[in-house]
Amino acid sequence: MVDKIWNWQQEDWPNFSYSKKNLEPLEMAYLKASGVSFGIMESLSKEDRSNLAVELICDEAIKTSPTSINKGRYRASSFS
């Protein structure tokens, strides 16, 4: 059985419901990680920040892509 991780995959989409109580710990963990990431970004040079931004965008695009992409080829052809 395939997990339905996206909201649009849920049986009750688009009329789904959620529990704020269940989401609060996840939201707090996200906010904490975001703060750490922001602090790290601030310590980098402008060039390193730009390179990291490209890496993060590429990684997210690859993770969310419905097709298999050769990571190295995708980066080389898109950002060379």
A tleap script that builds the chain and sets N, CA, C and O, in Angstrom:
source leaprc.protein.ff14SB
mol = sequence {
  NMET VAL ASP LYS ILE TRP ASN TRP GLN GLN
  GLU ASP TRP PRO ASN PHE SER TYR SER LYS
  LYS ASN LEU GLU PRO LEU GLU MET ALA TYR
  LEU LYS ALA SER GLY VAL SER PHE GLY ILE
  MET GLU SER LEU SER LYS GLU ASP ARG SER
  ASN LEU ALA VAL GLU LEU ILE CYS ASP GLU
  ALA ILE LYS THR SER PRO THR SER ILE ASN
  LYS GLY ARG TYR ARG ALA SER SER PHE CSER
}
set mol.1.N position { 0.833 -1.185 0.000 }
set mol.1.CA position { 0.000 0.000 0.000 }
set mol.1.C position { 0.879 1.250 0.000 }
set mol.1.O position { 1.852 1.326 0.751 }
set mol.2.N position { 0.549 2.203 -0.818 }
set mol.2.CA position { 1.312 3.440 -0.935 }
set mol.2.C position { 0.749 4.471 0.037 }
set mol.2.O position { -0.460 4.697 0.092 }
set mol.3.N position { 1.651 5.097 0.808 }
set mol.3.CA position { 1.216 6.158 1.709 }
set mol.3.C position { 0.749 7.354 0.904 }
set mol.3.O position { 1.349 7.710 -0.110 }
set mol.4.N position { -0.319 7.964 1.366 }
set mol.4.CA position { -0.837 9.177 0.734 }
set mol.4.C position { -0.330 10.362 1.544 }
set mol.4.O position { -0.972 10.789 2.504 }
set mol.5.N position { 0.832 10.892 1.149 }
set mol.5.CA position { 1.463 11.942 1.944 }
set mol.5.C position { 1.035 13.344 1.547 }
set mol.5.O position { 1.186 14.273 2.340 }
set mol.6.N position { 0.513 13.524 0.358 }
set mol.6.CA position { 0.125 14.848 -0.107 }
set mol.6.C position { -1.347 15.090 0.191 }
set mol.6.O position { -2.164 14.172 0.119 }
set mol.7.N position { -1.676 16.327 0.525 }
set mol.7.CA position { -3.058 16.624 0.888 }
set mol.7.C position { -4.036 16.295 -0.241 }
set mol.7.O position { -5.154 15.857 0.028 }
set mol.8.N position { -3.644 16.495 -1.481 }
set mol.8.CA position { -4.533 16.223 -2.604 }
set mol.8.C position { -4.717 14.736 -2.868 }
set mol.8.O position { -5.551 14.360 -3.692 }
set mol.9.N position { -3.956 13.882 -2.187 }
set mol.9.CA position { -4.116 12.437 -2.319 }
set mol.9.C position { -5.113 11.877 -1.308 }
set mol.9.O position { -5.521 10.720 -1.412 }
set mol.10.N position { -5.495 12.675 -0.354 }
set mol.10.CA position { -6.393 12.209 0.701 }
set mol.10.C position { -7.806 12.012 0.166 }
set mol.10.O position { -8.249 12.724 -0.735 }
set mol.11.N position { -8.496 11.043 0.731 }
set mol.11.CA position { -9.847 10.707 0.279 }
set mol.11.C position { -10.811 11.877 0.432 }
set mol.11.O position { -11.732 12.021 -0.372 }
set mol.12.N position { -10.619 12.711 1.440 }
set mol.12.CA position { -11.553 13.812 1.682 }
set mol.12.C position { -11.105 15.132 1.049 }
set mol.12.O position { -11.650 16.190 1.367 }
set mol.13.N position { -10.117 15.072 0.159 }
set mol.13.CA position { -9.656 16.277 -0.533 }
set mol.13.C position { -10.783 16.828 -1.397 }
set mol.13.O position { -11.448 16.038 -2.066 }
set mol.14.N position { -11.031 18.100 -1.424 }
set mol.14.CA position { -10.343 19.202 -0.757 }
set mol.14.C position { -10.978 19.592 0.574 }
set mol.14.O position { -10.667 20.648 1.124 }
set mol.15.N position { -11.857 18.756 1.089 }
set mol.15.CA position { -12.556 19.066 2.342 }
set mol.15.C position { -11.954 18.330 3.527 }
set mol.15.O position { -12.676 17.774 4.355 }
set mol.16.N position { -10.627 18.329 3.605 }
set mol.16.CA position { -9.959 17.607 4.680 }
set mol.16.C position { -9.963 18.429 5.970 }
set mol.16.O position { -10.234 19.630 5.968 }
set mol.17.N position { -9.657 17.749 7.052 }
set mol.17.CA position { -9.584 18.417 8.351 }
set mol.17.C position { -8.245 18.048 8.996 }
set mol.17.O position { -7.570 17.110 8.570 }
set mol.18.N position { -7.884 18.792 10.014 }
set mol.18.CA position { -6.635 18.534 10.720 }
set mol.18.C position { -6.796 18.946 12.172 }
set mol.18.O position { -7.719 19.674 12.537 }
set mol.19.N position { -5.878 18.464 12.983 }
set mol.19.CA position { -5.873 18.786 14.407 }
set mol.19.C position { -4.732 19.759 14.681 }
set mol.19.O position { -3.563 19.422 14.496 }
set mol.20.N position { -5.074 20.957 15.119 }
set mol.20.CA position { -4.059 21.948 15.449 }
set mol.20.C position { -3.130 21.408 16.542 }
set mol.20.O position { -1.926 21.662 16.517 }
set mol.21.N position { -3.682 20.677 17.482 }
set mol.21.CA position { -2.892 20.104 18.579 }
set mol.21.C position { -1.810 19.163 18.038 }
set mol.21.O position { -0.686 19.158 18.540 }
set mol.22.N position { -2.143 18.372 17.023 }
set mol.22.CA position { -1.172 17.436 16.441 }
set mol.22.C position { -0.116 18.145 15.602 }
set mol.22.O position { 1.003 17.650 15.468 }
set mol.23.N position { -0.459 19.296 15.039 }
set mol.23.CA position { 0.481 20.014 14.180 }
set mol.23.C position { 1.426 20.938 14.948 }
set mol.23.O position { 2.507 21.257 14.453 }
set mol.24.N position { 1.042 21.369 16.138 }
set mol.24.CA position { 1.861 22.326 16.894 }
set mol.24.C position { 3.288 21.857 17.133 }
set mol.24.O position { 4.209 22.647 16.922 }
set mol.25.N position { 3.533 20.606 17.564 }
set mol.25.CA position { 4.931 20.177 17.751 }
set mol.25.C position { 5.730 20.197 16.447 }
set mol.25.O position { 6.911 20.545 16.446 }
set mol.26.N position { 5.096 19.830 15.353 }
set mol.26.CA position { 5.778 19.857 14.059 }
set mol.26.C position { 6.084 21.290 13.648 }
set mol.26.O position { 7.156 21.570 13.112 }
set mol.27.N position { 5.154 22.189 13.895 }
set mol.27.CA position { 5.373 23.595 13.563 }
set mol.27.C position { 6.524 24.174 14.380 }
set mol.27.O position { 7.350 24.917 13.849 }
set mol.28.N position { 6.584 23.842 15.650 }
set mol.28.CA position { 7.663 24.348 16.504 }
set mol.28.C position { 9.016 23.802 16.051 }
set mol.28.O position { 10.006 24.534 16.033 }
set mol.29.N position { 9.063 22.531 15.689 }
set mol.29.CA position { 10.318 21.935 15.197 }
set mol.29.C position { 10.745 22.618 13.899 }
set mol.29.O position { 11.930 22.885 13.696 }
set mol.30.N position { 9.791 22.897 13.031 }
set mol.30.CA position { 10.095 23.592 11.779 }
set mol.30.C position { 10.647 24.987 12.049 }
set mol.30.O position { 11.648 25.390 11.457 }
set mol.31.N position { 9.997 25.718 12.938 }
set mol.31.CA position { 10.446 27.070 13.258 }
set mol.31.C position { 11.850 27.071 13.853 }
set mol.31.O position { 12.665 27.939 13.539 }
set mol.32.N position { 12.126 26.098 14.710 }
set mol.32.CA position { 13.464 26.002 15.311 }
set mol.32.C position { 14.512 25.709 14.234 }
set mol.32.O position { 15.565 26.346 14.194 }
set mol.33.N position { 14.214 24.748 13.370 }
set mol.33.CA position { 15.150 24.407 12.301 }
set mol.33.C position { 15.334 25.584 11.340 }
set mol.33.O position { 16.435 25.819 10.841 }
set mol.34.N position { 14.261 26.314 11.088 }
set mol.34.CA position { 14.353 27.482 10.205 }
set mol.34.C position { 15.276 28.530 10.800 }
set mol.34.O position { 16.069 29.145 10.086 }
set mol.35.N position { 15.174 28.734 12.101 }
set mol.35.CA position { 16.033 29.713 12.777 }
set mol.35.C position { 17.489 29.316 12.689 }
set mol.35.O position { 18.353 30.158 12.443 }
set mol.36.N position { 17.768 28.037 12.889 }
set mol.36.CA position { 19.140 27.547 12.789 }
set mol.36.C position { 19.646 27.737 11.364 }
set mol.36.O position { 20.768 28.197 11.150 }
set mol.37.N position { 18.813 27.383 10.395 }
set mol.37.CA position { 19.202 27.536 8.989 }
set mol.37.C position { 19.462 28.999 8.653 }
set mol.37.O position { 20.426 29.315 7.955 }
set mol.38.N position { 18.620 29.878 9.138 }
set mol.38.CA position { 18.790 31.304 8.887 }
set mol.38.C position { 20.114 31.789 9.485 }
set mol.38.O position { 20.843 32.551 8.850 }
set mol.39.N position { 20.417 31.350 10.697 }
set mol.39.CA position { 21.672 31.739 11.335 }
set mol.39.C position { 22.881 31.266 10.556 }
set mol.39.O position { 23.864 31.994 10.420 }
set mol.40.N position { 22.812 30.057 10.047 }
set mol.40.CA position { 23.913 29.521 9.242 }
set mol.40.C position { 24.059 30.331 7.954 }
set mol.40.O position { 25.169 30.689 7.558 }
set mol.41.N position { 22.931 30.614 7.308 }
set mol.41.CA position { 22.973 31.390 6.061 }
set mol.41.C position { 23.611 32.759 6.280 }
set mol.41.O position { 24.375 33.232 5.438 }
set mol.42.N position { 23.304 33.384 7.392 }
set mol.42.CA position { 23.843 34.715 7.681 }
set mol.42.C position { 25.360 34.699 7.848 }
set mol.42.O position { 26.019 35.715 7.628 }
set mol.43.N position { 25.914 33.556 8.235 }
set mol.43.CA position { 27.359 33.474 8.448 }
set mol.43.C position { 28.131 33.209 7.154 }
set mol.43.O position { 29.361 33.266 7.146 }
set mol.44.N position { 27.425 32.924 6.068 }
set mol.44.CA position { 28.076 32.612 4.794 }
set mol.44.C position { 28.308 33.870 3.962 }
set mol.44.O position { 27.625 34.881 4.127 }
set mol.45.N position { 29.279 33.782 3.072 }
set mol.45.CA position { 29.503 34.870 2.121 }
set mol.45.C position { 28.331 34.928 1.144 }
set mol.45.O position { 27.548 33.984 1.042 }
set mol.46.N position { 28.221 36.035 0.434 }
set mol.46.CA position { 27.139 36.196 -0.535 }
set mol.46.C position { 27.189 35.087 -1.596 }
set mol.46.O position { 26.158 34.526 -1.967 }
set mol.47.N position { 28.387 34.784 -2.071 }
set mol.47.CA position { 28.543 33.730 -3.084 }
set mol.47.C position { 28.139 32.369 -2.529 }
set mol.47.O position { 27.445 31.605 -3.200 }
set mol.48.N position { 28.571 32.063 -1.302 }
set mol.48.CA position { 28.201 30.783 -0.694 }
set mol.48.C position { 26.700 30.692 -0.445 }
set mol.48.O position { 26.112 29.622 -0.603 }
set mol.49.N position { 26.073 31.802 -0.057 }
set mol.49.CA position { 24.615 31.815 0.132 }
set mol.49.C position { 23.909 31.522 -1.188 }
set mol.49.O position { 22.947 30.756 -1.231 }
set mol.50.N position { 24.394 32.138 -2.259 }
set mol.50.CA position { 23.790 31.895 -3.574 }
set mol.50.C position { 23.947 30.436 -3.988 }
set mol.50.O position { 23.001 29.821 -4.480 }
set mol.51.N position { 25.140 29.886 -3.787 }
set mol.51.CA position { 25.377 28.479 -4.128 }
set mol.51.C position { 24.501 27.548 -3.299 }
set mol.51.O position { 23.958 26.574 -3.820 }
set mol.52.N position { 24.366 27.845 -2.017 }
set mol.52.CA position { 23.519 27.021 -1.155 }
set mol.52.C position { 22.065 27.121 -1.583 }
set mol.52.O position { 21.356 26.114 -1.595 }
set mol.53.N position { 21.612 28.306 -1.931 }
set mol.53.CA position { 20.228 28.482 -2.389 }
set mol.53.C position { 19.965 27.633 -3.624 }
set mol.53.O position { 18.919 26.990 -3.721 }
set mol.54.N position { 20.900 27.621 -4.568 }
set mol.54.CA position { 20.751 26.803 -5.774 }
set mol.54.C position { 20.680 25.332 -5.393 }
set mol.54.O position { 19.834 24.604 -5.912 }
set mol.55.N position { 21.544 24.884 -4.505 }
set mol.55.CA position { 21.542 23.489 -4.056 }
set mol.55.C position { 20.206 23.111 -3.422 }
set mol.55.O position { 19.649 22.053 -3.715 }
set mol.56.N position { 19.696 23.981 -2.552 }
set mol.56.CA position { 18.436 23.695 -1.868 }
set mol.56.C position { 17.272 23.643 -2.855 }
set mol.56.O position { 16.412 22.767 -2.764 }
set mol.57.N position { 17.250 24.575 -3.787 }
set mol.57.CA position { 16.184 24.594 -4.793 }
set mol.57.C position { 16.245 23.343 -5.665 }
set mol.57.O position { 15.215 22.736 -5.960 }
set mol.58.N position { 17.447 22.962 -6.075 }
set mol.58.CA position { 17.611 21.751 -6.891 }
set mol.58.C position { 17.176 20.511 -6.131 }
set mol.58.O position { 16.458 19.664 -6.663 }
set mol.59.N position { 17.614 20.408 -4.885 }
set mol.59.CA position { 17.239 19.246 -4.077 }
set mol.59.C position { 15.730 19.156 -3.920 }
set mol.59.O position { 15.165 18.067 -4.021 }
set mol.60.N position { 15.072 20.276 -3.675 }
set mol.60.CA position { 13.617 20.277 -3.506 }
set mol.60.C position { 12.925 19.918 -4.813 }
set mol.60.O position { 11.951 19.166 -4.810 }
set mol.61.N position { 13.412 20.444 -5.922 }
set mol.61.CA position { 12.828 20.119 -7.222 }
set mol.61.C position { 12.964 18.633 -7.518 }
set mol.61.O position { 12.032 18.009 -8.025 }
set mol.62.N position { 14.108 18.073 -7.206 }
set mol.62.CA position { 14.344 16.654 -7.458 }
set mol.62.C position { 13.467 15.795 -6.559 }
set mol.62.O position { 12.908 14.796 -7.011 }
set mol.63.N position { 13.340 16.178 -5.281 }
set mol.63.CA position { 12.512 15.408 -4.347 }
set mol.63.C position { 11.043 15.430 -4.738 }
set mol.63.O position { 10.345 14.431 -4.565 }
set mol.64.N position { 10.569 16.536 -5.256 }
set mol.64.CA position { 9.146 16.661 -5.557 }
set mol.64.C position { 8.804 16.328 -7.001 }
set mol.64.O position { 7.634 16.353 -7.383 }
set mol.65.N position { 9.802 16.019 -7.797 }
set mol.65.CA position { 9.571 15.691 -9.201 }
set mol.65.C position { 8.917 14.323 -9.324 }
set mol.65.O position { 9.350 13.373 -8.671 }
set mol.66.N position { 7.885 14.208 -10.149 }
set mol.66.CA position { 7.236 12.900 -10.319 }
set mol.66.C position { 8.042 11.951 -11.193 }
set mol.66.O position { 7.723 10.765 -11.271 }
set mol.67.N position { 9.066 12.448 -11.844 }
set mol.67.CA position { 9.893 11.591 -12.691 }
set mol.67.C position { 11.282 11.466 -12.094 }
set mol.67.O position { 11.692 12.295 -11.281 }
set mol.68.N position { 11.994 10.450 -12.488 }
set mol.68.CA position { 13.370 10.276 -12.036 }
set mol.68.C position { 14.267 11.207 -12.833 }
set mol.68.O position { 14.188 11.262 -14.060 }
set mol.69.N position { 15.108 11.928 -12.134 }
set mol.69.CA position { 16.035 12.851 -12.784 }
set mol.69.C position { 17.434 12.503 -12.323 }
set mol.69.O position { 17.671 12.285 -11.135 }
set mol.70.N position { 18.344 12.453 -13.252 }
set mol.70.CA position { 19.743 12.253 -12.905 }
set mol.70.C position { 20.211 13.547 -12.259 }
set mol.70.O position { 20.363 14.564 -12.935 }
set mol.71.N position { 20.441 13.509 -10.950 }
set mol.71.CA position { 20.753 14.709 -10.180 }
set mol.71.C position { 21.937 15.473 -10.746 }
set mol.71.O position { 21.854 16.691 -10.901 }
set mol.72.N position { 23.002 14.820 -11.050 }
set mol.72.CA position { 24.179 15.500 -11.577 }
set mol.72.C position { 23.927 16.115 -12.943 }
set mol.72.O position { 24.330 17.251 -13.195 }
set mol.73.N position { 23.271 15.384 -13.820 }
set mol.73.CA position { 22.984 15.894 -15.152 }
set mol.73.C position { 22.033 17.081 -15.084 }
set mol.73.O position { 22.202 18.052 -15.822 }
set mol.74.N position { 21.026 17.012 -14.197 }
set mol.74.CA position { 20.054 18.099 -14.044 }
set mol.74.C position { 20.745 19.384 -13.600 }
set mol.74.O position { 20.507 20.452 -14.164 }
set mol.75.N position { 21.586 19.277 -12.603 }
set mol.75.CA position { 22.294 20.457 -12.105 }
set mol.75.C position { 23.228 21.020 -13.173 }
set mol.75.O position { 23.275 22.230 -13.395 }
set mol.76.N position { 23.959 20.143 -13.820 }
set mol.76.CA position { 24.928 20.612 -14.815 }
set mol.76.C position { 24.241 21.300 -15.975 }
set mol.76.O position { 24.723 22.326 -16.456 }
set mol.77.N position { 23.120 20.757 -16.438 }
set mol.77.CA position { 22.453 21.352 -17.586 }
set mol.77.C position { 21.663 22.605 -17.220 }
set mol.77.O position { 21.453 23.468 -18.072 }
set mol.78.N position { 21.229 22.717 -15.985 }
set mol.78.CA position { 20.386 23.841 -15.584 }
set mol.78.C position { 21.150 25.035 -15.041 }
set mol.78.O position { 20.692 26.171 -15.162 }
set mol.79.N position { 22.306 24.791 -14.447 }
set mol.79.CA position { 22.974 25.871 -13.729 }
set mol.79.C position { 24.425 26.065 -14.111 }
set mol.79.O position { 25.184 26.664 -13.350 }
set mol.80.N position { 24.821 25.583 -15.246 }
set mol.80.CA position { 26.221 25.761 -15.667 }
set mol.80.C position { 26.409 27.132 -16.277 }
set mol.80.O position { 27.515 27.476 -16.693 }
savepdb mol mol.pdb
quit
